Amino acid sequence: MASSVFGIGVSGLNAANLGLTVTGHNIVNANTPGYSRQNVTQSAPYPQGTGNGFVGLGTRVDDIRRSYDQFLTRNVQTAQASASYYNELLSHLSDIDNIVADPTAGVSPALQSFFSAMQNVATNPANAPARQALLSSAQTLVNRFQVFEQRLTELRDGVNGDLTNTVSSINAISKQIAELNNQIGVQAGSGHPPNDLLDQRDELVRSLNTYVKATATTQQDGSINVFIGNGQSLVVGNQPFELGVEASPSDPQRMAVVYKQNNNSIFLPESQLTGGKLQGLLDFRSKSLDTAQAALNQIALVTAQTMNTQQSAGVDLTGAMGTRLFGFATDAATGAPSLGAVFSNTVNTGTAQLSGYIDDMGQLTASNYEFSFDGSNYVLTRQSDKQKTVFTPAQVAAGPVGVDGLKLSVTPGMAAGDRFTIQPAAGFVRGMSVQMTDPSRIAAAGAVLATKGSSNTGSLTFTQPETTVPVTDATWKPGATLQNPVTINFTSPTSFTITDPVTGVPGPAQTYTAGMTVSANGWSMKLDGTPAAGDKVSIGPNSNGNADGRNALAMAGLQSQKLMNKGTVNYQDAYGQLVSTIGVQTNDAKIMATAQDTVLSQATDARASVAGVNLDEEAANLLRYQQAYQAASKVIQIAQEAFQSILQIA
């Protein structure tokens, strides 16, 4: 009896000691990320049969198990992916929002200052300081565009660096998970779960979801397989697979994520890389940074080209027709702005080359385009909304094709599947300059001037001729006949002819109506009042523009004209739309980041309620196991005393 009691006491002592050890382990890991509370499971061994019935043999420790709920753990991992995505997106959106929305250092104030200076020249066309101030404000505008472009470029460089770092972190975590899979497989042979290793692996999966949404499936041997995207394996057993960052085949300046397999790089579509910091970076770049940079270049391009076009329709202080105010790259044949960037896909098999220019500023959008060949037809896809325009081989062979103000030419040799990426205004701001350096060359005056005949006797009045300038047509140039002299001769109070003084041949008789508009040679003017027979109006080159600000007034008037985005907005409206778009995106991201942080906190709390360490509870367990240990010691003591008594009797 004494020896069986002794054995029972020892079993209780061992169980209590193990309970104290596990409880202490729980306490010291209370703040360890991902740690799950561990519990000792005990049971009574099979009893010993005696003549008086079955007698228990003490206790045994069956296992040490962690408090774990797979559903709650996966909820934390999923919530982590969403929260990290929105927080990463918000971080970068806040940077770009601070750039575009600056009320004092933004583009909008610089535009306003430029047009105010132009208005001042229109009011004081002969004033040299006013002209110099206009050139200075033009330079300030260019500088402002370029400062913003540089800051956006720095953000893009930062995104590229963050992509590389994020992918490196994903690869490092994948390797750690694979190593733990191997260790867990070895330990699982004991028949008992390696709890701490399992916790570490679960925490790594949660950490992985900080960078990219990942799902894990448990295998029969206790290892897990981890997948991302559309099922790409990141970890299979003890084998990790790597991601990489390489230049995109469609745009060498754009870094893309690749999947490394059998020494090959498979480019992963951005739409497949969901959740975590990785999606936050990719979405920020494609939906915000690309939009902002394209819009900034578009606004600068349209402003510069339309101002140059209107400038070319006037005369400067020397009497010469206007020259370019802003400098930028142009198409040699047409003088229109060149395409900003054209990239041939690196997997193209054909020999075709694509080039082109922008001929209509009003139709230009801020979108990129893809030009492809499907073997039968050519397809131009606007990337912003996937709108497709199809061209036949005959159309492409006949000459420039395009939409949205683009004119594209393709040489023969494009193979089926070949594609080009077109960024119409990319890099425009970097190459933009104020080409004019002499203030006297500002073409503030109108190109032609009307004067009444010295012997007129009627009450005829007229406005000065206005040149008809389609400012959004980048290929427009003042016609050779614009400044040709003509004379309006009234043969009666109700009829007139327009005569070319060089040939002296009058045109057909026209009926006069007070308030009518007369047009010729690319100009138009309004006639009013009551002319007399023999009255004349002579229109000819404006040789003295000192007091004439008509063309400067026309240039200042472009500020309010809806010349952009298919005639829907003016320059500042377009910039305002950019500011608004980024502002809305930032606010939405802020709301979602707050909401997802709350979801993550709730999911973490729910898991902690099951798996977390409660220090009060563990303190109670310490007392409980201490008392059990003391009681088991007492049992052993009593057994020993009984045994000694038996020996003494013997």
MOUR-V691783 format. One record per backbone hydrogen bond with DSSP energy under -1.0 kcal/mol. CO is the residue of the C=O (numbers start at 1). NH is the residue of the N-H. If there is no record, write none. Layout:
BEGIN
CO;NH, CO;NH
END
This chain:
BEGIN
1;5, 2;6, 3;7, 4;8, 5;9, 6;10, 7;11, 8;12, 9;13, 10;14, 11;15, 12;16, 13;17, 14;18, 15;19, 16;20, 17;21, 18;22, 19;23, 20;24, 21;25, 22;26, 23;27, 24;28, 25;29, 27;30, 29;32, 32;35, 37;67, 39;65, 41;62, 41;63, 43;60, 48;55, 50;53, 53;50, 55;48, 60;43, 63;41, 65;39, 69;73, 70;74, 71;75, 72;76, 73;77, 74;78, 75;79, 76;80, 77;81, 78;82, 79;83, 80;84, 81;85, 81;276, 82;86, 83;87, 84;88, 85;89, 86;90, 87;91, 88;92, 89;93, 90;94, 91;95, 92;96, 93;97, 94;98, 95;99, 96;100, 97;101, 107;111, 108;112, 109;113, 110;114, 111;115, 112;116, 113;117, 114;118, 115;119, 116;120, 117;121, 118;122, 119;123, 120;124, 124;127, 127;131, 128;132, 129;133, 130;134, 131;135, 132;136, 133;137, 134;138, 135;139, 136;140, 137;141, 138;142, 139;143, 140;144, 141;145, 142;146, 143;147, 144;148, 145;149, 146;150, 147;151, 148;152, 149;153, 150;154, 151;155, 152;156, 153;157, 154;158, 155;159, 156;160, 157;161, 158;162, 159;163, 160;164, 161;165, 162;166, 163;167, 164;168, 165;169, 166;170, 167;171, 168;172, 169;173, 170;174, 171;175, 172;176, 173;177, 174;178, 175;179, 176;180, 177;181, 178;182, 179;183, 180;184, 181;185, 182;186, 183;187, 184;188, 187;190, 188;191, 193;195, 194;198, 195;199, 196;200, 197;201, 198;202, 199;203, 200;204, 201;205, 202;206, 203;207, 204;208, 205;209, 207;210, 208;211, 208;212, 210;277, 211;278, 215;227, 217;225, 219;222, 223;219, 225;217, 226;234, 226;235, 227;215, 228;231, 228;232, 232;228, 234;241, 235;226, 236;239, 239;236, 242;260, 244;258, 246;256, 249;346, 251;254, 254;248, 256;246, 257;268, 258;244, 259;266, 261;264, 264;261, 266;259, 269;272, 272;274, 274;213, 275;279, 276;280, 277;281, 278;282, 279;283, 280;284, 281;285, 282;286, 283;287, 284;288, 284;289, 285;290, 288;292, 289;293, 290;294, 291;295, 292;296, 293;297, 294;298, 295;299, 296;300, 297;301, 298;302, 299;303, 300;304, 301;305, 302;306, 303;307, 304;308, 305;309, 306;310, 307;311, 308;312, 310;313, 311;314, 314;322, 315;445, 316;319, 320;316, 325;435, 325;436, 327;433, 329;338, 331;335, 336;331, 337;358, 341;423, 343;421, 345;348, 353;411, 355;409, 356;339, 357;407, 359;474, 362;566, 368;383, 369;422, 370;381, 371;420, 372;379, 373;417, 377;374, 378;391, 379;372, 380;389, 381;370, 382;386, 387;382, 389;380, 391;378, 392;396, 393;397, 394;398, 401;408, 403;406, 405;359, 405;360, 407;357, 408;401, 409;355, 413;351, 415;418, 418;373, 419;345, 420;371, 421;343, 422;369, 423;341, 423;426, 424;340, 425;428, 427;431, 429;432, 433;327, 438;441, 439;442, 440;317, 442;444, 444;551, 444;552, 445;315, 447;542, 449;540, 451;538, 453;456, 461;528, 466;524, 469;471, 470;473, 472;361, 473;476, 479;482, 481;484, 486;539, 487;499, 488;537, 489;497, 490;534, 492;495, 494;512, 495;492, 496;510, 497;489, 498;507, 499;487, 500;504, 505;500, 510;496, 513;516, 516;527, 518;525, 520;523, 522;468, 523;520, 524;466, 525;518, 526;463, 527;515, 528;461, 530;459, 532;535, 535;490, 536;453, 537;488, 538;451, 539;486, 540;449, 541;543, 545;548, 549;553, 550;554, 551;555, 552;556, 553;557, 556;559, 557;560, 561;563, 564;568, 564;569, 569;564, 570;574, 571;575, 572;576, 573;577, 574;578, 575;579, 576;580, 577;581, 578;582, 579;583, 580;584, 581;585, 582;586, 583;587, 584;588, 585;589, 586;590, 587;591, 588;592, 589;593, 590;594, 591;595, 592;596, 593;597, 594;598, 595;599, 596;600, 597;601, 598;602, 599;603, 600;604, 601;605, 602;606, 603;607, 604;608, 605;609, 607;610, 607;611, 608;612, 611;37, 614;618, 615;619, 616;620, 617;621, 618;622, 619;623, 620;624, 621;625, 622;626, 623;627, 624;628, 625;629, 626;630, 627;631, 628;632, 629;633, 630;634, 631;635, 632;636, 633;637, 634;638, 635;639, 636;640, 637;641, 638;642, 639;643, 640;644, 641;645, 642;646, 643;647, 644;648, 645;649, 646;650
END
